[in-house]
Amino acid sequence: MSAPIQLNTSPKALIVDLSKKYGGSTSRVLSLVANSPTGKIALAGLENSAVIKQAQKLGLPVHTLAREKFDPRILPRLVQLIRREKIQLIDSHNIQAKFWASLAAIFTNTTLISTIHSWYANEHGKNSVRGRVYTTLELMTNRGLDLYITVSRQDRKALLETGVPEEISTLIYNAVKIDPDKIPGDPDWLRKKFDLPSDAIVCVAVGRLVPVKGHDILIKAVQEIANEFPRLHVLIVGEGKFKHALQNQIENAGLGSCIHLVGYQDRESVMSIVKSSDIFAMPSRYEGTPIALLEAAALGRPIICTTSGGIPELVTDGEQALLVPINDPKALANGLARLCKDPAFSKELGRSARERVRLCFNLDLQINTTWDAYRKAWGNHQARNNHA
């Protein structure tokens, strides 16, 4: 059992998250707000965004700043919110949030933390325009920064390579808190919901339909083994700009009857879909420490995933998952084939993955470690002010 959060010595915090869609960072933000002491933390975001709507549904304290990420009214509203609510620490959770939070922190002399869920050059590519722009913007907005929080060793290493001092960065892994017995799940329900054969082997992949998630590699892998495993069906859960390209790839490969783009599903449905499946696949080209993978592990699903980013920090090949190289459809196909052919091995992978999450990626530990980091950053900020 983790020690309780020290209320008297903890700053009043505000998380700023300007994402519009639901992702792994959303789950971390919501868990932190929901499991922190009442009155010590709140969330600020965009009107009608996924994180704000889910927070409101959960009855969490929220503030809306604008409809769009670069609405210039965000800054005065954020400054006003900090002063009115006597906020002592801001924790930004994406690049747009960091931009506004860094300015607000300067105007209000507030402790500033930047939580990096995936280092931009790793996710978007070092030579991509987006990767370069986001990296530059992140580093340019560090004037009032007190601490970086990263979610994987890989991302922390990349951050330090930019010249950020080691003493102002810390690693806090993602974590989940799931009671599998409370998640509805039934294989027959899943097959009926998506009109699959009653004897289908169902593989589920969850994530935005964007190139970094590697769904195109998963499609190529299924094409390799479709004739050998005609019972294998793949459900790809999510929306994104790559949807039409993936649909065309599926149709051109003649896989329309066994690979299904099922679109956006709410969180409760996603959890039930994953629990009811036979295999969970994550063919990503890059990940930090993906919450979707931790959730699948907590639900005891056999996992096949790539060695991208922080994934090898979460699971060990052959023990809690099958790990395959990035951009290697043949290796992914061989792994899928093994999981289809060997249900006993698959079951043991799932059992071991569930136990690892329970022991090593405990949400209570993550929450307390985060508040330890908040207190440290707040204390350093106050000490700097005292010596100014």
C-alpha positions in Angstrom: 0.0 0.0 0.0 1.4 3.4 -1.0 1.7 6.2 1.6 -1.2 8.7 1.5 -0.6 12.0 -0.2 0.6 14.7 2.2 -2.1 17.3 1.9 -0.5 20.0 4.0 2.7 20.1 2.0 1.2 19.6 -1.5 0.6 22.5 -4.0 -2.9 23.1 -5.5 -2.4 21.8 -9.0 -4.0 22.4 -12.4 -3.6 20.0 -15.3 -3.9 21.7 -18.7 -4.7 19.3 -21.5 -5.8 20.8 -24.9 -6.2 17.5 -26.8 -9.5 17.0 -28.6 -9.5 13.3 -29.0 -9.3 10.4 -26.4 -5.9 8.8 -26.2 -3.5 7.2 -23.7 -2.6 10.6 -22.2 -6.3 11.2 -21.6 -6.5 8.1 -19.4 -3.5 9.2 -17.4 -4.9 12.7 -16.8 -8.3 11.4 -15.8 -6.8 8.8 -13.4 -4.7 11.5 -11.8 -7.5 13.9 -11.2 -10.0 11.2 -10.1 -7.6 9.6 -7.6 -6.1 12.7 -6.1 -7.3 14.4 -2.9 -10.5 16.5 -3.3 -9.8 20.2 -3.7 -6.1 19.7 -4.6 -6.3 19.3 -8.4 -8.5 20.3 -11.3 -8.4 20.0 -15.1 -8.5 22.7 -17.8 -9.2 21.9 -21.4 -11.1 22.6 -24.6 -14.9 22.7 -24.7 -16.4 19.5 -26.0 -13.0 17.7 -26.1 -13.0 14.0 -25.1 -11.0 14.6 -21.9 -13.4 17.3 -20.7 -16.5 15.4 -21.5 -15.3 12.3 -19.8 -14.2 14.3 -16.8 -17.6 15.9 -16.5 -19.2 12.5 -16.8 -17.1 11.3 -13.9 -18.0 14.4 -11.8 -14.4 15.7 -11.8 -13.5 19.5 -11.4 -13.1 20.9 -14.8 -12.6 24.3 -16.5 -13.0 25.0 -20.2 -10.7 27.6 -21.8 -11.8 27.8 -25.4 -13.0 25.7 -28.4 -9.7 25.6 -30.3 -6.1 25.1 -29.2 -4.7 28.4 -30.4 -7.6 30.7 -29.4 -5.7 33.8 -28.0 -8.3 34.0 -25.2 -6.8 30.9 -23.6 -3.9 32.9 -22.0 -6.0 35.6 -20.2 -8.5 32.9 -19.1 -5.8 30.7 -17.8 -4.2 33.5 -15.9 -7.5 34.5 -14.4 -8.2 30.9 -13.5 -4.9 30.5 -11.8 -5.4 33.6 -9.7 -9.0 33.0 -8.8 -8.5 29.4 -7.8 -5.1 30.1 -6.1 -3.3 27.5 -8.3 0.3 26.9 -7.3 1.4 24.4 -10.0 0.5 23.9 -13.6 1.1 20.5 -15.3 0.8 20.6 -19.1 0.1 17.4 -21.1 0.7 18.3 -24.7 2.6 20.8 -26.8 -0.3 23.3 -27.2 -1.0 23.1 -23.5 2.7 23.7 -22.8 2.7 26.8 -25.0 -0.1 28.5 -23.1 0.8 27.1 -19.7 4.4 28.4 -20.0 3.2 31.9 -20.6 0.6 31.8 -17.8 3.3 30.5 -15.4 5.5 33.5 -16.2 2.6 36.0 -15.7 1.6 34.4 -12.4 4.9 33.1 -11.1 3.4 29.6 -10.9 5.4 26.3 -10.7 5.4 24.7 -14.2 5.7 21.0 -15.1 5.7 19.5 -18.6 4.5 15.9 -18.9 5.9 14.3 -22.1 3.8 11.3 -23.2 5.9 10.6 -26.3 9.0 12.6 -27.4 8.1 14.4 -30.7 11.1 13.4 -32.7 10.6 9.8 -31.7 6.9 9.8 -32.6 6.8 11.9 -35.7 10.4 11.3 -37.0 13.5 13.5 -36.5 13.3 14.8 -40.0 9.5 15.5 -40.1 8.3 19.0 -40.0 5.9 18.3 -37.1 8.7 16.6 -35.2 11.0 19.5 -35.6 8.4 22.2 -34.9 7.1 20.5 -31.8 10.6 19.9 -30.4 11.6 23.5 -31.0 8.4 24.8 -29.4 8.8 22.5 -26.4 12.3 23.7 -25.7 11.6 27.3 -26.4 8.9 27.4 -23.7 11.2 26.3 -20.8 11.9 29.7 -19.4 9.8 29.1 -16.2 10.0 25.3 -16.3 10.6 23.5 -13.0 10.3 19.8 -14.0 9.8 17.4 -16.8 7.9 14.2 -16.3 8.5 11.5 -18.9 6.7 8.1 -19.2 9.5 6.0 -20.6 13.3 5.7 -20.4 13.5 6.1 -24.2 11.7 9.5 -24.1 13.7 10.7 -21.0 16.9 9.8 -22.9 15.8 11.7 -26.0 14.8 14.7 -23.8 18.2 14.8 -22.0 20.0 14.6 -25.4 18.5 18.0 -26.2 20.5 19.5 -23.3 17.8 19.5 -20.6 19.5 19.1 -17.2 19.0 15.6 -15.7 18.0 17.1 -12.3 14.8 18.6 -13.7 13.5 15.5 -15.3 12.0 12.4 -13.8 10.5 9.1 -15.1 7.0 8.1 -14.0 5.5 5.2 -15.9 1.9 5.0 -17.0 -0.3 2.7 -14.9 -3.8 1.3 -14.8 -6.2 0.3 -12.1 -8.6 -2.3 -13.5 -10.7 -5.0 -11.8 -11.2 -7.4 -14.7 -14.2 -9.0 -12.9 -16.1 -5.6 -13.2 -15.5 -5.3 -17.0 -18.3 -7.0 -19.0 -16.9 -9.3 -21.5 -18.2 -12.3 -23.5 -16.7 -13.8 -26.7 -20.2 -14.6 -28.1 -21.3 -11.0 -27.5 -18.3 -9.7 -29.4 -18.9 -12.0 -32.4 -22.5 -11.0 -32.6 -21.8 -7.3 -32.2 -19.5 -7.2 -35.2 -21.2 -10.0 -37.2 -18.3 -12.4 -37.0 -18.4 -16.2 -37.4 -19.1 -18.0 -34.1 -15.7 -19.8 -34.3 -13.7 -16.7 -35.2 -10.3 -16.0 -33.6 -10.6 -12.3 -32.8 -7.6 -10.1 -32.7 -8.1 -6.5 -31.5 -5.9 -3.4 -32.2 -6.8 -0.1 -30.5 -5.5 3.3 -31.5 -5.7 6.4 -33.7 -5.7 5.6 -37.4 -2.4 7.4 -38.1 0.8 6.0 -39.6 2.7 5.8 -36.3 0.3 3.2 -35.0 1.4 0.7 -37.7 -2.0 -0.6 -38.7 -0.8 -1.0 -42.3 1.8 -3.4 -41.0 -0.9 -5.4 -39.2 -2.9 -5.7 -42.5 0.2 -7.0 -44.3 0.8 -9.5 -41.6 -2.7 -10.8 -41.8 -2.4 -11.1 -45.6 0.6 -13.4 -45.0 -1.4 -15.9 -43.0 -5.0 -15.4 -44.1 -5.1 -18.7 -46.1 -3.6 -20.7 -43.2 -5.9 -19.1 -40.6 -9.2 -18.4 -42.2 -10.9 -18.1 -38.8 -8.7 -15.1 -37.8 -10.6 -11.8 -37.8 -9.1 -8.4 -36.9 -11.0 -5.5 -35.3 -9.2 -2.2 -35.6 -10.8 0.2 -33.1 -10.3 4.0 -33.6 -10.6 6.9 -36.0 -8.1 9.1 -37.8 -6.8 10.6 -41.0 -5.4 7.3 -42.2 -8.8 5.6 -42.3 -9.4 5.7 -46.1 -5.9 4.6 -46.9 -6.3 1.6 -44.6 -9.7 0.8 -46.0 -8.2 0.8 -49.5 -5.3 -1.4 -48.4 -7.7 -3.9 -46.9 -9.9 -4.0 -50.0 -6.9 -4.2 -52.4 -5.5 -7.1 -50.3 -8.9 -8.9 -50.5 -9.2 -8.9 -46.8 -12.5 -7.1 -46.4 -14.2 -10.1 -44.9 -11.6 -10.6 -42.1 -10.2 -7.1 -41.2 -12.8 -4.7 -39.9 -12.4 -0.9 -39.2 -15.0 -0.5 -36.5 -14.4 3.2 -35.8 -14.6 5.0 -32.5 -15.9 3.2 -29.5 -16.4 4.7 -26.1 -14.1 3.6 -23.3 -16.5 1.2 -21.7 -17.1 -0.6 -25.0 -13.3 -0.7 -25.8 -12.6 -2.4 -22.5 -15.4 -5.0 -23.2 -14.1 -5.6 -26.7 -10.6 -6.2 -25.5 -11.7 -8.4 -22.7 -13.8 -10.5 -25.1 -11.0 -10.9 -27.7 -8.5 -13.7 -28.2 -5.5 -11.6 -29.0 -4.4 -7.9 -28.5 -2.1 -6.5 -31.2 0.0 -3.3 -31.1 2.0 -2.9 -34.3 3.1 0.6 -33.5 6.1 2.3 -35.0 6.5 4.3 -31.8 4.9 4.4 -28.3 5.8 5.9 -25.0 4.4 3.5 -22.4 1.0 2.8 -24.0 -1.9 2.6 -21.6 -3.9 0.5 -24.1 -1.3 -2.2 -23.8 -1.3 -2.0 -20.0 -5.1 -2.3 -20.0 -5.0 -5.3 -22.3 -2.4 -6.8 -20.0 -4.5 -6.1 -16.9 -7.4 -7.9 -18.6 -5.2 -10.9 -19.2 -5.1 -10.8 -23.0 -2.3 -12.5 -25.0 -0.4 -9.6 -26.5 1.7 -9.2 -29.6 3.5 -5.9 -30.0 6.5 -4.2 -31.5 9.7 -3.3 -29.7 9.0 0.4 -30.3 9.7 3.1 -27.7 9.0 2.2 -24.1 7.1 -1.1 -24.8 10.1 -3.3 -23.9 10.2 -1.5 -20.6 6.7 -2.9 -19.9 6.8 -6.5 -21.1 9.4 -9.1 -21.8 9.4 -11.1 -25.0 8.0 -14.6 -24.5 7.0 -13.9 -20.9 4.2 -11.3 -20.9 4.0 -10.7 -24.7 5.4 -11.6 -28.1 7.7 -8.7 -29.2 8.5 -8.3 -32.9 10.6 -5.7 -34.8 9.1 -2.5 -36.0 7.9 -2.5 -39.7 8.2 -6.3 -40.0 5.0 -7.8 -41.3 6.6 -11.2 -41.6 7.6 -11.3 -37.9 4.2 -10.0 -36.9 2.5 -12.7 -39.0 4.6 -15.4 -37.5 3.7 -14.2 -34.0 0.0 -14.1 -34.8 0.2 -17.6 -36.2 1.9 -18.8 -33.0 -0.8 -17.3 -30.8 -3.5 -18.8 -33.1 -2.0 -22.3 -33.0 -1.0 -22.5 -29.3 -3.9 -21.4 -27.0 -2.1 -22.8 -23.9 0.9 -20.5 -24.6 -1.4 -17.6 -25.3 -3.2 -18.1 -22.0 0.1 -18.2 -20.0 1.2 -15.0 -21.7 -2.0 -13.3 -20.6 -1.8 -14.6 -17.1 1.8 -13.4 -16.7 1.0 -10.0 -18.3 -1.8 -9.4 -15.8 0.4 -10.2 -12.9 3.2 -7.9 -14.1 0.8 -5.0 -14.4 -0.6 -5.7 -10.9 2.9 -5.6 -9.4 4.8 -3.1 -11.4 2.3 -0.6 -12.9 0.2 0.1 -10.0 -2.0 3.3 -10.2 -1.7 4.1 -6.5 2.1 4.1 -6.8 1.9 6.3 -9.9 -0.4 8.8 -8.3 1.8 9.1 -5.1 5.0 9.3 -7.2 3.4 12.1 -9.3 2.6 14.1 -6.2 6.1 13.6 -4.9 7.3 15.1 -8.1 4.8 18.0 -7.7 6.0 18.8 -4.2 9.6 18.7 -5.3 9.1 21.0 -8.2 7.0 23.4 -6.0 9.6 23.4 -3.3 12.4 24.2 -5.9 10.3 27.0 -7.4 9.7 28.5 -3.9 13.4 28.2 -3.1 14.3 30.0 -6.3 11.9 32.8 -5.5 13.3 33.2 -2.0 16.9 33.6 -3.4 15.9 35.9 -6.2 
